[in-house]
Amino acid sequence: MNTTTVVLADDEELTRAGLRYLLSAEPDLDVVGEAADGAEAVALARRLEPDVVVMDVRMPVLDGLAATERLRGGPSKVLVLTTFENDDYVYEAIRAGAAGFLVKRARPEQLAQAIRVVAGGESVLFPEAIRALAAARPAAAPKPLPLTGREGDVLRLMATGLSNQDIAGRLFVSLETVKTHVGNVLAKLGAENRTQAVIMAYEAGFVVPGASSGSGSSA
């Protein structure tokens, strides 16, 4: 069994203890360190190179946004854990390179699965949260994105939170074809991950909060 290493970054010791306890029940997840502020989280992540850093947003010394930015491009993926109540920091954390985010009221099994997904190179997308974040930003005039029709279909379905497998089923194409389209979307948009690509789609007016994400383009 492959083990995923995790660093927990939260300024509340009780929260860290609770998270560690929850994750200790998962045999494939190993908490290798804890940080009480963003600066400590960066130092610990650079030293231990965990697979995933579970990052709180509001922390002393260095907040989660700045810490995420400093870890950008490194070996560790960042999963932001937040209360998400009108939390602009989450939006900025995604822009800074976080692989996804999870609300603190999520169920324990959701946290464990989110860590696995992020460690596997995917992004954790919660459509309702993404739409709320996008809707909170100033409305932008729609502008075209440099995508083919089918790439646009894939991006819209990504915005609904569908996995590659689900998108393949929806579009009646192979999983490898979807992976190719997703890779092309990220490359053309200059996005580091799926979450960033979806945020860019909302910012460009390519995806509209509350709109249907159906598709009808040909490959």
Backbone bond lengths (Angstrom), bond angles and torsions (degrees), N, CA, C in turn:
res aa  C-N    CA-C-N  psi(-1)  N-CA   C-N-CA  omega(-1)  CA-C   N-CA-C  phi
1 M - - - 1.463 - - 1.532 109.74 -
2 N 1.316 115.78 128.36 1.456 120.19 175.96 1.521 109.97 -75.58
3 T 1.328 116.18 135.21 1.460 120.88 -179.79 1.516 110.22 -103.46
4 T 1.319 115.99 133.49 1.460 122.68 176.97 1.517 108.44 -98.06
5 T 1.322 116.58 122.86 1.463 120.99 -179.35 1.526 110.29 -90.21
6 V 1.332 115.17 142.96 1.461 121.14 -171.71 1.523 110.39 -135.35
7 V 1.330 116.58 138.81 1.458 122.74 168.27 1.522 107.92 -113.57
8 L 1.324 116.70 133.34 1.461 122.37 179.29 1.524 109.45 -101.37
9 A 1.320 117.45 126.88 1.464 121.94 179.65 1.524 109.62 -122.74
10 D 1.318 116.03 108.18 1.468 122.22 179.89 1.522 107.53 -158.12
11 D 1.318 117.54 138.06 1.465 119.49 -176.68 1.517 112.92 -77.70
12 E 1.334 117.96 -9.55 1.454 120.71 178.94 1.528 109.86 -98.63
13 E 1.326 115.66 116.12 1.466 120.37 -177.23 1.526 111.58 -61.19
14 L 1.321 116.79 -37.02 1.457 120.42 -179.90 1.528 110.91 -63.86
15 T 1.328 116.37 -39.52 1.466 120.58 178.40 1.526 110.12 -64.40
16 R 1.329 116.34 -44.89 1.471 119.42 179.41 1.523 110.71 -61.40
17 A 1.334 115.84 -42.22 1.465 119.88 -179.70 1.530 110.33 -62.60
18 G 1.317 116.38 -41.07 1.459 120.37 178.98 1.515 112.07 -64.68
19 L 1.332 115.92 -42.97 1.459 119.73 179.17 1.526 110.80 -64.89
20 R 1.318 115.68 -43.09 1.471 119.28 179.24 1.535 110.39 -61.02
21 Y 1.329 116.37 -41.77 1.462 120.40 179.36 1.526 110.95 -62.35
22 L 1.327 116.03 -44.91 1.460 119.68 -179.28 1.529 111.28 -62.72
23 L 1.330 116.28 -43.85 1.460 120.04 -176.30 1.524 111.86 -74.77
24 S 1.334 117.44 -20.60 1.464 120.19 179.62 1.527 111.26 -65.74
25 A 1.321 116.60 -18.33 1.462 120.51 179.31 1.531 111.77 -80.80
26 E 1.327 116.64 -7.54 1.459 121.09 -178.53 1.533 109.07 -102.18
27 P 1.325 118.34 111.63 1.472 121.11 -174.28 1.529 114.18 -64.61
28 D 1.324 117.72 -20.55 1.463 120.21 -177.70 1.532 113.03 -96.72
29 L 1.347 117.18 2.02 1.460 121.22 -179.84 1.520 109.26 -116.94
30 D 1.333 116.74 131.36 1.458 121.49 -176.59 1.530 109.98 -128.68
31 V 1.329 117.20 111.74 1.460 121.49 176.97 1.527 107.85 -77.90
32 V 1.330 116.13 112.66 1.463 120.55 -174.47 1.524 113.11 -102.24
33 G 1.349 116.87 -5.27 1.457 118.62 179.31 1.511 112.19 -173.68
34 E 1.350 115.28 160.17 1.459 121.79 178.40 1.521 109.48 -133.70
35 A 1.332 115.58 144.53 1.459 121.20 179.07 1.518 109.24 -130.17
36 A 1.334 116.10 141.73 1.458 121.37 -177.61 1.529 112.83 -99.47
37 D 1.320 117.16 -5.33 1.470 120.50 176.00 1.517 108.91 -153.90
38 G 1.329 116.16 170.20 1.455 120.21 -175.35 1.511 114.14 -64.61
39 A 1.325 117.46 -39.19 1.463 120.69 -179.86 1.520 110.54 -63.18
40 E 1.331 115.59 -42.32 1.465 120.21 178.37 1.518 110.29 -65.19
41 A 1.340 116.52 -37.04 1.460 120.70 179.73 1.528 110.72 -63.46
42 V 1.335 116.54 -42.89 1.468 120.44 179.03 1.519 110.60 -63.30
43 A 1.330 116.56 -47.26 1.463 120.65 -179.16 1.526 111.34 -61.83
44 L 1.330 115.70 -41.84 1.459 120.54 -178.12 1.527 110.79 -68.19
45 A 1.335 115.85 -42.16 1.464 120.31 -179.75 1.521 111.12 -64.76
46 R 1.321 116.48 -39.73 1.469 119.42 179.36 1.522 111.72 -68.51
47 R 1.319 116.52 -31.36 1.469 120.01 -178.97 1.523 111.86 -80.76
48 L 1.332 116.61 -44.15 1.462 120.67 -174.97 1.530 113.69 -91.54
49 E 1.344 116.58 -22.78 1.464 122.31 -176.94 1.531 111.99 49.78
50 P 1.332 117.24 56.32 1.464 119.67 177.89 1.522 110.52 -67.74
51 D 1.316 116.00 161.32 1.461 119.69 176.73 1.522 111.04 -66.49
52 V 1.343 115.70 -39.46 1.466 120.95 -175.63 1.523 110.70 -138.71
53 V 1.325 115.94 137.42 1.461 121.96 169.39 1.520 107.63 -108.26
54 V 1.323 116.99 118.69 1.462 121.55 174.82 1.522 106.34 -87.84
55 M 1.333 115.89 109.42 1.463 122.36 -166.31 1.534 112.92 -111.51
56 D 1.336 115.46 121.90 1.461 119.62 170.19 1.526 108.16 -72.55
57 V 1.319 117.39 158.66 1.468 120.46 -177.63 1.517 111.49 -87.36
58 R 1.321 116.23 -54.49 1.465 119.87 -175.34 1.526 110.22 -95.00
59 M 1.327 115.45 107.27 1.458 121.72 179.17 1.525 109.45 -139.24
60 P 1.326 117.03 155.84 1.467 120.03 179.18 1.526 112.06 -74.83
61 V 1.330 115.64 171.12 1.464 125.38 178.29 1.524 111.05 67.48
62 L 1.321 116.56 -59.41 1.460 122.80 178.15 1.516 106.93 -145.78
63 D 1.339 117.00 123.49 1.465 117.94 -177.37 1.529 111.09 -76.19
64 G 1.332 115.08 171.32 1.453 120.32 -176.73 1.515 113.48 -62.50
65 L 1.328 117.76 -31.96 1.460 121.81 178.84 1.522 110.52 -63.69
66 A 1.337 116.44 -51.53 1.459 120.57 -179.38 1.530 110.72 -64.84
67 A 1.328 116.51 -37.98 1.459 120.01 179.16 1.526 110.86 -64.77
68 T 1.316 116.58 -41.06 1.460 120.85 178.06 1.517 110.71 -62.25
69 E 1.314 116.39 -43.36 1.468 121.01 178.63 1.525 110.69 -59.39
70 R 1.323 117.46 -40.31 1.468 120.65 -178.04 1.528 112.79 -71.16
71 L 1.327 116.03 -23.43 1.463 120.00 178.75 1.518 112.49 -91.99
72 R 1.317 115.79 -1.58 1.464 121.08 -176.98 1.530 110.50 -59.48
73 G 1.316 115.11 134.22 1.452 120.25 178.58 1.516 114.41 83.06
74 G 1.321 117.19 -4.32 1.458 120.87 179.85 1.514 111.89 -86.25
75 P 1.318 117.13 -177.44 1.475 120.85 -176.76 1.528 114.08 -74.91
76 S 1.330 117.42 -17.36 1.466 119.97 -176.17 1.522 111.40 -94.83
77 K 1.321 115.79 134.66 1.461 121.36 173.83 1.529 108.64 -86.51
78 V 1.330 116.70 147.68 1.462 120.69 179.82 1.520 110.18 -110.76
79 L 1.321 115.41 126.23 1.460 122.81 173.65 1.522 107.01 -112.30
80 V 1.319 116.94 113.65 1.460 121.33 -177.99 1.523 109.45 -81.37
81 L 1.324 115.52 131.23 1.459 121.75 177.94 1.523 107.22 -115.21
82 T 1.331 116.67 121.98 1.456 119.90 -170.92 1.517 112.06 -146.07
83 T 1.321 115.41 160.90 1.463 120.03 172.04 1.514 110.52 -74.46
84 F 1.332 116.11 -21.90 1.457 124.89 175.34 1.531 115.52 62.05
85 E 1.263 120.71 13.57 1.454 120.07 178.69 1.532 109.26 -79.55
86 N 1.339 116.33 102.03 1.462 122.07 -178.79 1.534 110.91 49.70
87 D 1.299 116.22 48.20 1.450 121.82 -170.09 1.527 111.34 -99.23
88 D 1.340 116.95 91.27 1.453 121.08 178.53 1.519 111.70 -63.33
89 Y 1.323 116.72 -24.42 1.451 119.61 179.95 1.528 111.02 -61.25
90 V 1.326 116.86 -31.38 1.455 120.02 179.54 1.518 109.64 -65.02
91 Y 1.321 116.24 -45.87 1.461 121.51 178.32 1.522 109.57 -56.57
92 E 1.304 116.84 -47.67 1.457 120.69 -178.31 1.524 111.58 -68.51
93 A 1.325 117.40 -31.91 1.464 120.59 177.71 1.528 110.36 -65.23
94 I 1.328 116.78 -40.09 1.452 120.60 177.00 1.524 109.48 -62.28
95 R 1.323 115.98 -43.54 1.455 120.32 178.19 1.535 110.93 -64.39
96 A 1.325 115.96 -28.27 1.464 120.21 -178.74 1.526 112.53 -80.06
97 G 1.322 116.52 -7.74 1.455 119.06 176.41 1.506 116.83 119.80
98 A 1.329 118.45 4.78 1.463 119.82 177.40 1.526 109.91 -63.41
99 A 1.314 115.91 143.16 1.461 120.40 -178.16 1.525 112.40 -80.39
100 G 1.326 116.96 -9.82 1.448 120.00 178.71 1.505 110.80 164.72
101 F 1.323 115.48 -176.46 1.456 118.64 178.60 1.512 110.84 -150.22
102 L 1.305 113.73 158.64 1.454 121.19 -177.16 1.518 108.06 -140.60
103 V 1.324 116.71 139.84 1.454 119.49 178.53 1.529 109.42 -80.03
104 K 1.326 115.84 146.94 1.470 120.41 -175.62 1.521 112.78 -66.08
105 R 1.312 117.18 -19.06 1.463 119.10 178.95 1.539 112.18 -85.58
106 A 1.324 117.17 4.97 1.463 120.85 178.53 1.529 110.33 -64.71
107 R 1.306 115.82 156.62 1.461 120.55 179.10 1.530 110.03 -72.78
108 P 1.323 118.01 152.81 1.471 121.64 -179.11 1.528 112.94 -53.13
109 E 1.331 116.49 -41.36 1.463 118.62 -178.80 1.537 111.85 -67.08
110 Q 1.336 116.06 -27.81 1.459 119.12 176.50 1.522 111.08 -68.57
111 L 1.324 116.88 -39.14 1.459 120.60 178.53 1.519 109.96 -64.47
112 A 1.313 117.33 -47.09 1.462 120.69 -179.68 1.522 110.83 -60.17
113 Q 1.325 116.33 -44.09 1.467 119.44 -179.31 1.523 111.00 -67.74
114 A 1.330 117.04 -37.53 1.469 120.41 178.92 1.527 110.41 -62.20
115 I 1.312 117.01 -40.75 1.467 121.00 178.14 1.525 110.06 -62.50
116 R 1.327 116.88 -43.65 1.464 120.53 179.07 1.524 111.50 -62.80
117 V 1.319 115.80 -42.81 1.469 120.32 -178.99 1.521 110.56 -63.06
118 V 1.323 116.20 -47.29 1.463 120.59 -179.50 1.529 110.61 -63.76
119 A 1.323 117.25 -42.45 1.467 121.03 179.02 1.521 111.22 -61.93
120 G 1.340 116.21 -30.23 1.461 121.05 -179.84 1.510 114.32 -81.00
121 G 1.330 117.01 2.36 1.458 120.32 176.78 1.508 115.12 94.97
122 E 1.329 117.30 0.55 1.460 120.62 176.76 1.524 108.78 -92.68
123 S 1.331 115.64 174.78 1.459 120.28 176.93 1.521 109.61 -114.32
124 V 1.310 115.61 147.43 1.462 121.02 177.69 1.515 108.30 -92.07
125 L 1.313 116.03 114.81 1.455 121.71 -179.65 1.515 110.14 -116.89
126 F 1.319 116.88 127.93 1.449 121.59 172.02 1.522 106.35 -113.67
127 P 1.332 117.16 102.25 1.465 121.00 -171.36 1.519 114.95 -50.91
128 E 1.346 117.13 -42.96 1.466 118.52 -178.00 1.528 110.63 -62.73
129 A 1.314 115.74 -42.01 1.461 119.67 -179.70 1.521 110.73 -67.24
130 I 1.322 117.18 -43.06 1.459 120.76 178.52 1.524 110.53 -60.83
131 R 1.329 116.39 -44.06 1.468 119.17 -179.60 1.520 110.66 -64.51
132 A 1.325 116.33 -40.46 1.466 119.47 179.24 1.523 111.10 -63.81
133 L 1.317 116.55 -42.34 1.457 120.44 178.34 1.522 110.67 -62.79
134 A 1.334 115.73 -45.58 1.457 119.77 -178.52 1.528 111.08 -64.92
135 A 1.330 116.52 -40.48 1.458 120.52 -178.73 1.524 111.41 -66.76
136 A 1.326 116.63 -24.83 1.465 120.48 -179.26 1.523 112.13 -77.74
137 R 1.345 116.64 -14.12 1.453 119.86 179.54 1.520 109.56 -83.43
138 P 1.340 118.56 157.61 1.459 121.04 176.87 1.523 110.70 -58.03
139 A 1.328 116.74 137.81 1.456 120.95 -179.20 1.528 110.05 -63.98
140 A 1.322 115.85 136.46 1.453 120.71 -179.65 1.517 109.73 -115.16
141 A 1.329 116.09 146.92 1.456 120.36 176.14 1.525 107.85 -67.24
142 P 1.345 117.25 134.04 1.459 119.56 -178.82 1.529 111.03 -56.39
143 K 1.315 115.98 140.77 1.452 120.13 175.22 1.516 108.49 -138.82
144 P 1.324 116.83 146.91 1.468 119.33 -176.67 1.522 111.60 -69.41
145 L 1.313 115.22 150.12 1.454 121.42 174.44 1.529 108.04 -109.06
146 P 1.322 117.92 148.90 1.475 121.26 -175.56 1.522 112.68 -77.08
147 L 1.338 115.54 59.15 1.461 120.52 -175.97 1.519 110.78 -122.10
148 T 1.324 116.51 151.80 1.454 120.69 171.37 1.527 108.66 -73.49
149 G 1.306 116.98 169.83 1.460 120.45 179.24 1.516 112.38 -59.28
150 R 1.324 117.12 -42.83 1.446 119.32 -178.65 1.521 111.49 -72.28
151 E 1.320 117.86 -35.56 1.461 120.29 175.12 1.522 110.82 -62.74
152 G 1.332 115.85 -36.72 1.459 119.76 175.88 1.514 111.74 -64.76
153 D 1.332 116.21 -40.01 1.464 120.36 176.27 1.528 110.48 -58.97
154 V 1.329 115.48 -45.29 1.463 120.61 -178.61 1.519 110.56 -63.47
155 L 1.323 117.36 -42.51 1.461 120.52 179.99 1.524 111.39 -62.98
156 R 1.324 116.69 -42.12 1.477 119.67 178.90 1.529 111.05 -63.05
157 L 1.319 116.75 -38.56 1.458 119.92 178.41 1.527 111.09 -72.34
158 M 1.326 117.16 -33.63 1.460 120.25 173.08 1.522 110.18 -58.65
159 A 1.335 116.24 -37.52 1.466 121.19 -178.25 1.523 112.42 -66.94
160 T 1.329 117.24 -19.11 1.465 120.06 176.68 1.522 111.44 -86.23
161 G 1.350 116.62 -4.94 1.452 120.83 179.04 1.513 114.47 90.96
162 L 1.335 117.41 8.94 1.461 119.77 -179.54 1.523 111.05 -70.25
163 S 1.325 115.98 145.40 1.464 121.66 174.69 1.519 109.14 -77.59
164 N 1.327 116.11 169.72 1.466 119.95 177.12 1.528 111.07 -58.53
165 Q 1.344 116.13 -40.96 1.459 120.04 -179.73 1.524 110.91 -62.56
166 D 1.338 116.50 -42.65 1.464 120.21 179.72 1.529 111.33 -66.53
167 I 1.334 116.31 -38.66 1.467 120.17 178.65 1.528 110.09 -64.48
168 A 1.331 116.22 -40.51 1.463 120.35 178.10 1.523 110.72 -58.92
169 G 1.347 116.18 -43.66 1.451 119.94 178.22 1.516 112.79 -65.65
170 R 1.320 116.30 -38.14 1.468 120.70 -179.08 1.534 111.47 -67.84
171 L 1.333 116.37 -37.28 1.467 120.37 -175.88 1.531 113.06 -97.06
172 F 1.339 116.24 -2.16 1.467 121.39 179.08 1.535 111.51 59.56
173 V 1.322 115.15 44.64 1.465 120.93 175.97 1.525 108.01 -130.15
174 S 1.335 116.78 172.14 1.462 120.29 -178.31 1.524 111.03 -76.59
175 L 1.328 115.49 160.58 1.454 121.35 177.64 1.526 110.25 -62.51
176 E 1.325 117.16 -39.91 1.464 120.38 179.45 1.528 111.48 -63.31
177 T 1.332 116.18 -35.86 1.469 119.78 177.72 1.522 110.32 -64.46
178 V 1.324 116.20 -42.33 1.462 119.92 178.46 1.523 110.54 -63.30
179 K 1.330 116.63 -44.01 1.470 119.62 179.16 1.517 111.06 -59.68
180 T 1.330 116.47 -38.02 1.463 120.18 177.52 1.517 110.78 -64.45
181 H 1.338 116.54 -44.75 1.468 120.88 179.35 1.531 110.75 -62.66
182 V 1.330 116.41 -43.52 1.470 120.05 179.67 1.528 109.93 -61.41
183 G 1.322 116.49 -44.25 1.461 120.08 178.08 1.515 111.85 -60.44
184 N 1.344 116.41 -40.29 1.465 120.37 178.69 1.523 111.37 -65.86
185 V 1.337 116.20 -39.92 1.470 120.63 178.91 1.527 110.39 -61.47
186 L 1.320 116.33 -47.31 1.465 119.99 -179.25 1.525 110.53 -62.41
187 A 1.324 116.72 -43.53 1.465 120.40 -178.39 1.525 111.39 -64.80
188 K 1.325 117.17 -44.46 1.459 120.56 -177.12 1.529 112.32 -68.98
189 L 1.343 116.57 -32.46 1.463 119.77 -179.70 1.529 112.02 -88.59
190 G 1.330 116.88 -11.09 1.458 119.76 -176.19 1.517 111.68 70.24
191 A 1.335 116.50 29.32 1.466 122.23 -178.66 1.521 109.92 -92.99
192 E 1.328 116.37 143.35 1.462 120.89 179.31 1.520 112.32 -81.74
193 N 1.328 117.01 -23.67 1.448 119.95 -177.84 1.519 109.74 -157.64
194 R 1.324 115.89 177.33 1.463 121.19 -176.06 1.527 111.93 -63.04
195 T 1.323 116.29 -38.67 1.458 119.85 -178.80 1.521 110.99 -60.89
196 Q 1.326 116.68 -46.01 1.456 120.06 178.40 1.525 110.94 -61.71
197 A 1.335 116.83 -40.02 1.462 120.42 -179.65 1.524 110.90 -62.15
198 V 1.333 116.46 -41.85 1.471 119.78 179.88 1.521 110.95 -66.96
199 I 1.343 116.87 -41.58 1.463 119.86 177.02 1.518 110.16 -59.24
200 M 1.340 117.44 -43.52 1.463 121.67 178.91 1.526 110.83 -61.70
201 A 1.339 115.79 -37.60 1.462 119.93 179.50 1.524 111.16 -64.67
202 Y 1.330 116.89 -40.26 1.468 120.37 176.12 1.525 110.76 -66.99
203 E 1.326 116.65 -43.06 1.463 120.41 -178.74 1.520 111.45 -61.64
204 A 1.328 116.35 -34.82 1.463 120.58 -178.44 1.522 112.39 -83.53
205 G 1.337 116.89 -4.05 1.456 119.41 -176.81 1.514 112.44 75.98
206 F 1.352 116.73 9.11 1.458 121.68 -179.86 1.522 110.01 -70.95
207 V 1.327 115.89 -35.02 1.458 122.91 172.63 1.516 106.84 -119.31
208 V 1.313 116.97 131.42 1.459 122.18 -176.91 1.527 109.75 -108.63
209 P 1.339 118.74 128.62 1.458 120.52 178.47 1.529 112.01 -52.27
210 G 1.328 116.40 127.40 1.454 120.43 177.75 1.508 113.99 90.20
211 A 1.353 117.20 -10.27 1.457 119.66 -178.16 1.518 110.35 -82.82
212 S 1.321 116.10 156.85 1.454 120.45 176.83 1.513 110.39 -70.44
213 S 1.330 115.96 146.14 1.462 120.20 -179.19 1.522 110.81 -110.48
214 G 1.283 116.29 32.60 1.457 119.40 178.17 1.501 111.04 -68.59
215 S 1.319 117.00 163.97 1.454 121.56 -178.12 1.501 110.77 -134.66
216 G 1.315 113.66 156.69 1.448 117.05 178.77 1.500 112.53 -155.22
217 S 1.313 117.80 9.40 1.447 121.31 -180.00 1.507 110.41 -79.46
218 S 1.303 115.55 156.58 1.442 120.47 175.33 1.503 110.63 -90.08
219 A 1.351 116.31 161.46 1.458 120.16 -177.86 1.520 110.75 -69.01
